[in-house]
C-alpha cells in the first residue's frame, strides 16, 4: 500500500471544475491583482478567524514580516520566539532589523515554555512571537499577561493553525495580529504561495495594506517605502473555494489523529502528541510522534511505501544561518532532544482508515522486528 505524506492531487480533483471555471473567468476579465476575489476572501477569512480585518499577502513569511513592521519592530529591537519552528518565523524578525531571542519549549506540547519568558526580557525586548506549532495553540494567557506587564507587542504565528482554538478563541485573534500561510500543504492551502494578516486593529491593518503594495494608499502616491507582497486574485479565488471545506477538513484531521492515538497507544517506543487542556481544538496540521530509532523507523516505513516528514530536525539556534547569535548546543535542551526523535506521520483529510491502520501496523512490525534483532 502507498501512503503519501500529503495528497493534494486527490483533494484538488474534487474542486477541479470549480477552480478552472474561476480561473477562466479571471482570464476573461483580466482580473489578476486585487479585485473581488481578494476582497471577498479577506472578508470571509476574517469572519472565520473572528477578527475585524484580514489583509491578504503573498506568503506567510510576508505576513509575519509586515505585522512586525506594522507594530513598530525595527533595528536594534529583540523579539522572543522559539527555536523549533520553520525559519520563516525568524527570517521575519531579522529581516526587519531585529534580533530573535529564543526560549525553550514545553516538553509536552512542544510550544513555547511560557515559564521561561520573563527571564529573557531585556530593555531591548519589543515583542513576543509565539508559534502555534503543528496545529495546537500556544498558551496565550500568560504570554499576553507578560506583554501587558512590559508593554510588548504580540504577533501570533498561526501558519500551522487554521481553525485551531485556545480556550474557545481562534488562533490568530488574540494578539496584536495573527499571521497565516497558505502554502499548498497547509490545512488551508493555495495552489501556490499566499498568506494573510488578521487583526482587530484598523490602523495595523491599514499599515499592512500599504506595506504589501509598495507603500501606496492610492496608485502612485507612496506614503512609505513598501514591498511587493500582494495576494494574487487567482490564489484568493482558490482559497475562497477551499475555505468552505476547511471546517470539515479539520474535523477529518482530528478523526485521523484520534485513530492514530488508539492504534499506537500500546507501543512503548513512541510518544504520541498530547493536547493541552487550554487547546480546545487542535487541528493537526502535522501529527508528530517522538520515536526511538527514528531514522531506522523512517527508512523502514519508506520501504513499506509510507512517506514521513521531519518538522524540524535541526533547531534554529543550531543552524549555520544563526551562528552569529552566539547560541550553542545545550542552550535549549528540550528543543534539541525533541528534534532528535520527532517524526511526522502522514495526515490529511483524504486519508482512509485503512491507510492509518497500515501505518500503525507497519510501526508495530518495525519495533517487533527490532526487539527480536531482525532489523
N, C-alpha and C positions, 0 to 999 in steps of 0.2 A: 504493500500500500504506500502511496505517495502522500506525504503531508507537508505542504509548503508552509513557510513561515507566515506569509500573508497570501491572500487570494484575490487580488484586485481585479483581475480579468473576469473572474466569476461575478464579482459584485457589479462591475460596470455593464456586464451583459444584460442585467435586469433593466438598466436605465438607458441602454444604448440609443434607442429610438428617440427618447425624450431629449437626451443630450445632443444628438445630431440635429434634431429639429431646432433646438435653441441656438446651436452654432450656425445653422443655415440662416436663421433669422438675423443673427448678428452680422453675418456676411452681407445679407441683402440690405441691411440698414447701415452698414459700415460703423457699427457700434462696438468699439473695442476698448476705449478708455473712458472710465466714468459711466454715466448714464443710469438707466433704470435698474439694470441688474445689480449694480454695485449699491445704489441707494436702497433698494428693496432688501438685499442681503444684509446690509448694515442694520436696517430696522428689525429684521427677523432674528438676527443673531443677538442683538441687544436684548430683545424680548426673551430669547432662550436663556441668556445669562442673567436675566433680571437686572439689567443695568439701563441707564438712560441713554447712553451713547455707545456706538460701535464705529470704529474707523478701520476700514479695510486697507491693508498694506500688502507689500509684495512678498513677505515671508515672516515667520515667527521671529527671526533674528532682527529684522527691521522693527517689528512690534516692540521688542524689548529695548532696542536702541532708542527709538523715538520716545517711548514712555519715560526712559531715564532722562533724556534731554528735556522733555516737557516738564518734569518736576524739578529741573534745575541742576542736575548732576553734571559735573564737568571736571576739568583738570585739577588734580590735587585732592579730589574727594575720595572717600573709601565707601565701598558697598559690600555688605556682608552677604555671603551666599554659601553654597555647599560645593564640595569637590566632586561629588558623584552625580554629574549631570552632563548633558551634551555641551560641547564647548561653546555653542551659541550663547548660552547664559553668560559666560564670562567675556566672550567677544564683545557683547553689547556693552559691558562695563568698561573694558579697556578702550574700546573704540570711541567712547565719549570723553576719554582722557582720565578716567577714574581708575582706582586700584581695587581689584577683588580681594576681599579678606574672607578666608574660609573658616567655617566651624564644622565640627564632625557631625555625623549623622546618628539618629536614633537606631539602636540595633534591632528594633522590632519592625519599624515601618520603613526604614532607610531614608526617611525625610529628615529635615533639619532638626538637630537636637537643640530645642529651644532653651534648655537649661544652660547652654554654653554661650548664648548670645551676649549677655551683658558683659561678660569677661573680655570680649574683643572690641567693645565700643571705645572709640577714642575721640579726641576733639576734631578729627577729620571725617568721622563717620557721618554720612548724609542719608543713607538708605539701607534697607534690607530687601533682599531679593530671594524669597523662598520659592522652592520648586515643588510643585505637586507631582511627585515622581510616580511614574507607571500608572497614573490614574487615581491615586489616593491623595487626599488633601493633606497638606502640612498643617500643623497645629497653629491655627491663625490667631486665636485669642491672646496667648502670651506674646506673640510677635507684635500684634497691634498695641498691646499694653506697653511693651518696651518702646515702641516707636513713639507713642504719645509722651512717655517719660523723657525721652531725649530729643523730641521734635524731629523725628526721622520720617522720610518718605518710605512707603512700602509698595513695591511692584510685584505682583504675583506672576510667576512663570507658570502659566496654566497650559503650556503647549502640549502636555500629555493628559489633560484633564477636562476634555469637553463633556460637560454634563455631570461631573463629579460634584459632590456636596460635602460641606463642612457644617455640621450641626444644622442642616437644612438649608444652608446658604450656598449659592452657586460659586464654584471656584472661579476666580476672576472678578467677583463682585464685591469683595470685602475690603480691598485696599484702595490706594490712590488710583491704581489701574491694574487690569489683568491683561495678559498677553497670550495669544494663541497662535499656533502654527497649523496650517492646513496642508502640510506636506502629505503626499498621497497615502502613506501608510498610517496616518493618524485616524482616530475614531471618526472624525470628520475630515476627509481629505479631498483636496482638489485633484485635477488631472495635470498637475504641475505645481508650481510654488504659490504660496499665499499665506496671509496672516492677518491678524486683527488685534486692535487695542480696544478694550471695553472699559468704561468708566462712568461714574455719576457726575463727574466734574466737567461742566461745559467748556470751561477755559482750557483745561488739559486736552479735551477732545479737539478743540479748535487749533491748538498748537500742533497736535499730531497731524491734523489735516494739512496744515501748511508744510510741515516737515516732509511729508510724503510727496509733496507736489512742488518742489523747488522753492519753497517759502512763499508761495502765492496764495492770496485770498481771492484775487481775481487775476485773469490772464495778463501776464507781463507786468504785474505790479507785485514786486517782491519785498515783503516786509522783513524777511530774514533770508539767510542762505540756507536752503534746504537740501533735499535729496530726491532722487527719482525712485520712489518707493511705493508706487500705487498698486492696488489690487486690480488686475485687468478684468474687463467686463465678462469675458467668456468664462474665466475661472469663477467669478462671482455667480454667474448663471448656473454652473455645475454645482457649486456649493448650495445654492438655493434648492436645487432638485434633491440633493442628498440630505440636506438639513431636515427635511420632512421625515426621514427614516432614522435619524440619529438616536432618538429615544429607544426605538425597537432594537437597533444595533447594539446599543449599550446594554439593554436587557439581555440580549443574546450572549454578549461577552460575560456578563455576570453569571449566567447559567452555565457557560462553559467552565468558568473558574470554579464554580461550585462542584461541577463534575470532577474536575481535576482534584479538588480538595478531598472528595470522597474516595476517589480511586487511588490516590497517592499517600493517604494519611498513615498507612501502616508501614511505610518504608523508613527505617531509621537513619538512612544515609543522606536524606534530603530534608531541607527545611522549607516548608510551604509559606506563601505570603500570609501575613496576618493583618487584619483590618483593625485600626484603632477605633475605640468607641465613639470618638468625635467624627469619624469619617462615615457619615450617614449614607453615602452612596459612592462606592469605589467602582470605577468604570473600566478597569483592567485594559488600559491601552497595551500594557505588557503583563504577562504572567511570569514572574521571575522567582525561581527557586534557588536556594543555596545547595550545591551538590558536592559531595565528596567525590574525588576523582573526576572533577568536572570535565577536563579536556578529553579523557578517555571515554566518558559517557557521551560527550558530544560527537566524537568520531563514530562510536557505536550506533548512535541514533541516525547519523548521516548515512551510514551503510545500510540502515533499515529504510531509507527514503524519507527520513524526518529531518526537516530543516529547523535549526535553532538560532538564537542570536546571543550576543554579549552586550549588555547595556548597564554599565560601561566597564571594560576590562582594566583600564588604567585611569585612576583618579586624576583630576585636572592638576592637582598640586604636584604631581609627579611627571607631568607632560613636559617635554622639552620647551614647548612654547611658553611655559611659565617658570622656567628656571630662574628668571630674574626676580621673581617674587621672594626667593630665598627659603621656600619650604623644603623639607626633606622627608624621606621615608620614616615613618613612625609618628609624624605630626598629627595624623588623623587616623588612628588605628582601626576604628570601626569601618570607615570607608575603605581602607586598604584590605581588611580581612574579607569584607563582603565582595570586593572586586575580584578576589582570587577564586571565589566559589560560585558567583552568580551565573545563572543560565536561564535565558528567556525561552520558554516553550511556545509552540505555535498557539495563537489565539486570534480568532477573527470571527465575525458574525456568521459566516457561511460554513464554519467548521461543523462537521457532523459528529454525533455521539460516537459513531464507530471509529472515527479518526482520533477522538480523545481517548477512547479505550485502547486503541493501538499504540498511541504514545505512552500511555500509562503501563501497558503490558510490556512494552519494549524497555522502559526504565527498570521495571521489576526484573526482567530477564537479565539485564546488564548486571545488576547488583547480585543476583543469584549466581551468575557465572563468575563474577569477580570474587565472591566469597569462597567459591569452590576452586579457585585458582585456575579457571579456564579462560581468563582474559588477562 
